[in-house]
Amino acid sequence: MRKAETIHACQECGRESLRWVGRCPECGAWGAMVERTLPSRSGPEAECVQPGSPVALTAVEVHAGPRLLTGIGEFDRVLGGGLVPGATVLVGGEPGIGKSTLLLQALRSLADRYGECLYVSAEESAAQVRLRADRLGCVSSAVSLLPETNVGVVDASLRALRPHAAVVDSVQALSLPAGPSLGGSPAQVREAAGVLVRTAKELDLPLFLVGHVTKEGSLAGPKVLEHLVDAVLYFEGVEHQTLRLLRAAKNRFGSTNEVGLFEMGDHGLSGIEEPSRVLLAQRPSWASGSVVVPTVEGSRALLAEVQALVSPSGYATPTRVTTGADRSRVSVVLAVLEKRAGLNLSASDVFINIAAGLRVVEPAADLGIAAALVSSQRDRPLPAGFAVYGEVGLSGEVRGTHRAAQRIAELARMGFSRCVMPAHDLAGECRRAAGEQLELVGVGALEEALANLFG
């Protein structure tokens, strides 16, 4: 019998090699080369392959079952309205951000609603998980715990128990003893995730996988790991802040524009029902350099506080620091302010911060950033109840933005009295959303906006 031909392929970039190498010559990944058997191109084996049976797309039946609700409103919002049976969700985030806390709380709620659930702990002992569950108030007889790192054992347990939902914490800690490389390597992570994803599809089991992140903030392991799962969620936060944000980078069953806001407390995570009120709770209305900008995150509007500090620089090269804002957009705003508005900022240190750890990168924050910079340089705070938004072009024009009526409605709901906004957005829908309390001031250029704000 003819010996099957083999080849080695990198799990990261797909580079093929006739022999095994420890480091991929294409992408430089270590331990990513996996041996594969090439299919025979001739002989009896090739003749035994039967063609598939394709069907017309219109003949495919769709069984849209009800989604499972986790009982955590902000979590269900990001998932697209709940869990789809058979879906695999990969949750990543920095160490200690609250991934395990969130999933343990969600699993307890799912167990109370639908029945038995399984928590697989590949990193912590059973006693450690029980201590966290006691602190969070998540102890339930309907939640089973399996401290195990062997993928085969986890797979067999899922098939035997058939839970209504399961959590694997974490996928990088699992190992396949018969695998091609050491545990934790990219090849092992890919194979382990593949086994669990196939099982979840066969059992219609909603499955959460916890993933580690690298120092750059991306998920560790091969990129194919994100392609295997149905949804990829990132849990974000700021050090020494209680605010947490859950974003969807991929979602086959919902929008990727949604964001969930949580607050970390002594008894775990709780969803924030009034995010705008929480984000502006500590805003000093008397301070210069502080401007409120209505921004859109997912399907709702949030009010963010943009803070700016402009001070004389003591060095030849001024400092430029941005936190929570797009650095390139801030550079554009600075250049337009110098060119079109006559502000001299080339000898000043500039600091931009989005308060409460929020991250705002949409162009609609341009005009708010410009107003905050001018307010700080002139040391003139904006009157209470003022808000600003709009995209600033390179010619100094103020451009319209999307979903303007939703931004105005949020400002009116929070009791603001005046909003300087693009003249393009002054449509009937925005005026109806503003009502009689909120005054809308449309501007077409940056100089006009600054004149309305500062005289």
Sequence and secondary structure as in RCSB ss.txt:
>XXXX:A:sequence
MRKAETIHACQECGRESLRWVGRCPECGAWGAMVERTLPSRSGPEAECVQPGSPVALTAVEVHAGPRLLTGIGEF
DRVLGGGLVPGATVLVGGEPGIGKSTLLLQALRSLADRYGECLYVSAEESAAQVRLRADRLGCVSSAVSLLPETN
VGVVDASLRALRPHAAVVDSVQALSLPAGPSLGGSPAQVREAAGVLVRTAKELDLPLFLVGHVTKEGSLAGPKVL
EHLVDAVLYFEGVEHQTLRLLRAAKNRFGSTNEVGLFEMGDHGLSGIEEPSRVLLAQRPSWASGSVVVPTVEGSR
ALLAEVQALVSPSGYATPTRVTTGADRSRVSVVLAVLEKRAGLNLSASDVFINIAAGLRVVEPAADLGIAAALVS
SQRDRPLPAGFAVYGEVGLSGEVRGTHRAAQRIAELARMGFSRCVMPAHDLAGECRRAAGEQLELVGVGALEEAL
ANLFG
>XXXX:A:secstr
     EEEEETTT  EESS  SB TTT  BT EEEEE   SSSHHHHT        GGG        B  S HHH
HHHHTSSB TT EEEEEE TTSSHHHHHHHHHHHHHHHHS EEEEESSS HHHHHHHHHHHT   TTEEEEE  B
HHHHHHHHHHH  S EEEE GGG B TTSSS TTSHHHHHHHHHHHHHHHHHHT  EEEEE B TTSSBSS THH
HHHSSEEEEEEE TT  EEEEEEEEETTS SS EEEEEEETTEEEE S HHHHHTTT  TTSTTEEEEEEEETTE
EEEEEEEEEEEE SSSS  EEEESB HHHHHHHHHHHHHHS    TTEEEEEEEGGG  B SGGGHHHHHHHHHH
HHHT    TTEEE  EE TTSBEE  SSHHHHHHHHHHTT  EEEEEGGG  HHHHHHHTTT EEEEESBHHHHH
HHHH 
